[in-house]
Amino acid sequence: TMTSHPEIRGNREATECVVLLHGLARTASSMNPMERALIEAGYKTVNLDYPSRKKTIAEIAAEDLVQGVQLCQQEGVKRIHFVTHSLGAIVVRLAMTRQRPKNLGRVVMLSPPNKGSFIADKLTSWWLYRWFNGPAGQELSTDDRSLPNRLGPVDYPVGVITGNRHVFFDAWFASFTPDENDGKVSVNDARLDGMADFLVVLETHPFIM
C-alpha cells in the first residue's frame, strides 16, 4: 500500500544502514530480493514504498526519502547508503543537493535515467503516458528542461550499474533509439558526471535488481 510506514529491518547490531528506492510505477516489493541480500550481508535496511505516480520528484525527495534517512539516523548508524532503481536515483540526486546526511556512505544506482529517458522524449505528449507515469514521468526527458540534467555532477561516491538488453514487452520502446539501451534508458544516459564506477550488465530495465 502507498500509505505504508517505512520500517527498519536487519541486524540490530549493524552500524550501517541502506535506504532502498524503487523505480517509477513500481513498489517496494520490486526491491525485496535486494533488501534480503543486504540484510544477509550485515546491513540495516529501509525499503521505501512511495507513490511514484502521484508526486513530483521534489515531493518524493522532501516527503518520502527524508523518512527513510530519519529512520536510519534514529538507529545511530555510522553510515547511510542508498541503492536505487531507475527514478529512485534522481530522487536521491535531488535530495543530496538539498540536505545531505553528514554520514553519507555510497550510492548504487541501477538503470538510472541520469541524463533522462528517451521514452519521456517521445511520449510525454501522450495522455496515456502522462496518466500512467504522473508528474515525475514528465520530468525525465533528455533535454535541458529535464530535472536530472539540471542537477549537475555528483561529489559523493556513486556507482552506476545499467543493462544493455530489453525485455520483450519493451521492444517498441527500445526501437525509439539507435543507442545501446535496456528498454527504458540508454547506456550513455545512465552515466553520471563525477561517478566513481560504471558497469554494464546483460540485464533489462525491469529486472536488473
C-alpha positions as CSV (number, residue, x, y, z in Angstrom):
1,T,0.0,0.0,0.0
2,M,1.1,3.5,-0.7
3,T,0.4,4.7,2.8
4,S,2.6,2.1,4.5
5,H,5.1,3.4,7.0
6,P,8.7,2.6,6.3
7,E,10.4,0.4,8.8
8,I,13.9,-0.6,9.7
9,R,14.9,-4.3,9.1
10,G,18.0,-6.3,9.5
11,N,20.7,-6.9,12.1
12,R,20.2,-4.9,15.3
13,E,23.9,-4.7,15.8
14,A,24.6,-3.3,12.3
15,T,26.4,0.0,12.2
16,E,25.5,0.8,8.5
17,C,22.0,1.4,7.0
18,V,20.9,1.1,3.4
19,V,17.8,3.0,2.1
20,L,16.3,1.4,-1.0
21,L,14.2,3.3,-3.5
22,H,12.2,1.5,-6.2
23,G,11.5,2.9,-9.7
24,L,8.6,4.7,-11.4
25,A,5.2,2.8,-11.2
26,R,6.8,0.1,-9.1
27,T,6.6,-0.7,-5.4
28,A,9.0,-1.6,-2.6
29,S,8.3,-5.3,-3.3
30,S,10.4,-4.9,-6.5
31,M,13.4,-4.3,-4.2
32,N,12.7,-7.2,-1.8
33,P,15.4,-9.6,-3.2
34,M,18.0,-6.7,-3.0
35,E,16.9,-5.9,0.6
36,R,17.2,-9.6,1.7
37,A,20.7,-9.7,0.2
38,L,21.7,-6.5,2.0
39,I,20.4,-7.9,5.3
40,E,22.3,-11.1,4.8
41,A,25.4,-9.0,4.1
42,G,25.0,-7.4,7.6
43,Y,23.2,-4.1,6.9
44,K,20.2,-2.5,8.4
45,T,17.7,-1.6,5.6
46,V,14.8,0.7,4.9
47,N,12.9,-0.3,1.8
48,L,10.8,2.8,0.9
49,D,7.4,2.4,-0.7
50,Y,6.5,5.8,-2.2
51,P,3.7,6.9,-4.5
52,S,5.9,7.4,-7.6
53,R,2.9,8.1,-9.9
54,K,1.3,10.7,-7.8
55,K,4.1,13.1,-6.8
56,T,6.8,15.2,-8.4
57,I,10.4,14.2,-7.8
58,A,10.9,17.1,-5.4
59,E,7.9,16.0,-3.3
60,I,9.2,12.4,-3.1
61,A,12.6,13.7,-2.0
62,A,11.2,16.0,0.6
63,E,8.4,13.8,1.9
64,D,9.3,10.2,1.4
65,L,13.1,9.9,1.2
66,V,13.5,12.0,4.3
67,Q,11.6,9.5,6.3
68,G,14.0,6.7,5.4
69,V,17.0,8.8,6.3
70,Q,15.5,9.7,9.6
71,L,14.8,6.1,10.5
72,C,18.5,5.2,9.8
73,Q,19.6,8.3,11.9
74,Q,17.4,7.2,14.8
75,E,19.4,3.9,14.9
76,G,22.6,5.9,15.4
77,V,24.3,4.2,12.4
78,K,27.8,5.3,11.3
79,R,26.9,5.4,7.6
80,I,23.8,5.7,5.4
81,H,24.0,4.2,1.9
82,F,21.4,4.2,-0.9
83,V,20.5,1.6,-3.5
84,T,18.2,2.9,-6.2
85,H,16.4,1.6,-9.2
86,S,15.6,3.9,-12.2
87,L,13.7,7.1,-10.9
88,G,14.9,6.4,-7.4
89,A,18.4,7.6,-8.5
90,I,17.1,11.1,-9.5
91,V,15.2,11.3,-6.2
92,V,18.5,10.7,-4.3
93,R,20.4,13.1,-6.5
94,L,17.9,15.9,-5.9
95,A,17.8,15.2,-2.1
96,M,21.6,15.3,-1.8
97,T,21.7,18.8,-3.3
98,R,19.3,19.9,-0.6
99,Q,20.1,18.1,2.6
100,R,22.9,15.6,2.7
101,P,23.3,13.3,5.7
102,K,26.7,14.0,7.4
103,N,27.3,10.3,7.5
104,L,26.5,9.7,3.8
105,G,28.2,6.5,2.6
106,R,27.8,5.2,-1.0
107,V,25.1,5.4,-3.6
108,V,24.5,2.5,-6.0
109,M,22.2,3.3,-8.9
110,L,20.6,0.6,-11.0
111,S,19.4,1.7,-14.5
112,P,19.3,5.3,-13.6
113,P,18.0,7.9,-16.1
114,N,20.8,10.3,-15.1
115,K,20.5,12.2,-18.4
116,G,16.8,11.4,-18.8
117,S,15.0,8.7,-20.7
118,F,14.4,8.6,-24.5
119,I,10.9,7.4,-23.7
120,A,10.0,10.6,-22.0
121,D,11.2,12.5,-25.1
122,K,8.9,10.5,-27.3
123,L,5.8,10.0,-25.2
124,T,5.3,12.9,-22.8
125,S,2.7,14.4,-25.2
126,W,0.6,11.2,-24.9
127,W,-2.2,11.5,-22.4
128,L,-1.8,7.8,-21.6
129,Y,1.9,8.2,-20.7
130,R,1.0,11.3,-18.6
131,W,-1.8,9.5,-16.8
132,F,0.3,6.3,-16.1
133,N,3.6,7.9,-15.1
134,G,2.3,11.0,-13.3
135,P,4.2,14.2,-12.7
136,A,7.6,12.5,-12.1
137,G,7.4,10.9,-15.6
138,Q,7.1,14.4,-17.1
139,E,10.5,15.4,-15.5
140,L,12.7,12.8,-17.2
141,S,13.2,14.0,-20.7
142,T,16.8,14.1,-22.1
143,D,16.8,17.8,-22.9
144,D,17.9,20.8,-20.8
145,R,14.4,21.2,-19.2
146,S,14.6,17.8,-17.6
147,L,15.3,17.6,-13.8
148,P,18.2,15.2,-14.0
149,N,20.0,17.4,-16.4
150,R,19.7,20.4,-14.1
151,L,21.2,18.7,-11.1
152,G,24.9,18.7,-12.1
153,P,27.7,16.3,-11.3
154,V,28.0,14.3,-8.0
155,D,30.7,14.9,-5.4
156,Y,30.0,11.8,-3.3
157,P,30.7,8.1,-4.1
158,V,28.3,6.8,-6.8
159,G,28.4,3.5,-8.7
160,V,26.2,3.1,-11.7
161,I,25.1,-0.4,-13.0
162,T,22.9,-0.4,-16.1
163,G,21.7,-3.0,-18.6
164,N,22.0,-3.4,-22.4
165,R,19.1,-5.8,-23.2
166,H,15.4,-5.2,-23.3
167,V,12.6,-7.5,-22.1
168,F,10.1,-8.4,-24.9
169,F,7.4,-6.0,-23.8
170,D,9.9,-3.1,-24.1
171,A,10.8,-3.9,-27.7
172,W,8.8,-1.0,-29.1
173,F,10.4,1.4,-26.6
174,A,13.9,0.1,-27.4
175,S,13.2,0.9,-31.1
176,F,13.0,4.6,-30.2
177,T,16.7,5.0,-30.1
178,P,19.7,3.5,-32.1
179,D,21.8,3.6,-28.9
180,E,22.5,0.6,-26.7
181,N,19.8,0.5,-24.1
182,D,17.8,-1.5,-21.5
183,G,14.4,-0.8,-23.0
184,K,13.9,2.4,-21.0
185,V,17.3,4.1,-20.5
186,S,20.2,4.2,-22.9
187,V,23.6,3.1,-21.6
188,N,25.0,6.5,-22.3
189,D,22.1,8.3,-20.4
190,A,22.8,6.2,-17.3
191,R,26.2,7.7,-17.0
192,L,26.8,10.5,-14.5
193,D,29.5,13.1,-14.2
194,G,31.5,12.5,-11.1
195,M,30.5,8.8,-10.7
196,A,33.2,6.6,-9.2
197,D,32.4,3.4,-11.1
198,F,30.3,2.3,-14.1
199,L,29.2,-1.2,-15.1
200,V,27.1,-2.5,-18.0
201,V,25.5,-5.9,-17.4
202,L,23.3,-8.3,-19.6
203,E,20.1,-7.3,-17.9
204,T,16.8,-5.5,-18.7
205,H,15.3,-2.4,-17.1
206,P,12.5,-4.1,-15.0
207,F,14.6,-7.0,-13.8
208,I,18.2,-5.6,-13.2
209,M,17.6,-5.8,-9.4
